[in-house]
Structure formats: C-alpha cells, structure tokens
Amino acid sequence: MNDVESFKKQFASAKSSVEISGFIITPEMEDLIFREATGTITFEEFIREAKLLVKKAGENSEGV
C-alpha cells in the first residue's frame, strides 16, 4: 500500500468517526484536506481555503 492509499484509508476511518458525531465532511472539505496532506498546497493555503469554506457554509445556512 502506498502513502496515498494509506492516507485515504486512514481518512475514511476518521471521516466515519466525525460523521458518527453528527458532523458532515463535504466533498470540498475532503479535497482540501487531501491537497494539504499530499503537499499540493501549503498549510497556510489550507488555512486560508478552510476559512473560505467556513464562511461559505455560514452564508448558506443563514435563515435556516
């Protein structure tokens, strides 16, 4: 098993645990996490994009 396959297996387990707790991991979140974990983006870019996702989620949930 290579590093990417190992990461995906570990991520699937972590995602299941988070979702059991009632949280949702969106495809956008998964992509962002994978890009940071594989070095495609820096941690600083990860933080910046994560903040944008949070802001977007907050805007989408207003009035619910």
N, C-alpha and C positions, 0 to 999 in steps of 0.2 A: 504494500500500500504506500503510495507516495504522499507527500506533505499535503497536497490539495485534497486528496481523498480522505486523509486522516482529519483534516480540518473540517471538511463537510460532515463527516460522521460525528465529530465532537460538537459541531454547531447544531446538528439536528437534535442531539440529546439536550443541549442547553435550551434550544428553542422550545422543545416539548415541556421542559420544566417551567419556563417562563409562561407559556400558554396555559399550563395547568393552574398557574396562579391568577389567571384571568386577564393577562396582557396579550396584546396582539403584535406579532412581528410581521410587518408588511414586506412585500417584495422589495420595496425601495430600501428599507432598513437592511434586509438581507444583503442586497447588492452593496450597500455602503460598508457594511461590516466585512464582507468578503474582500472588497477592494483594499481596505486598510490592512487586513490580515495578510494579504498576499503582497503588500508593498506597492500596489498600484498607485495609491495615494499616501500622503504623509499623515501623521497623527493630527497635525494642525488642520489639514484639509478635511480630515474626518470630522473633527470637532465643528468646523465651520458648516459643513454639509449637514451634520446631525442637528445643529441649531436651526437650519433652514427647514428640515423635516418636522421638527417640533413646532415651529411657527406655522407651517402649512397645516399640520394636524389641528392646531388650535383654531385656525381660521375656518377649517372645515367643520369643526364641532360647535361653533357658535350658534346659539339658538336651538340646540338640541335638548 
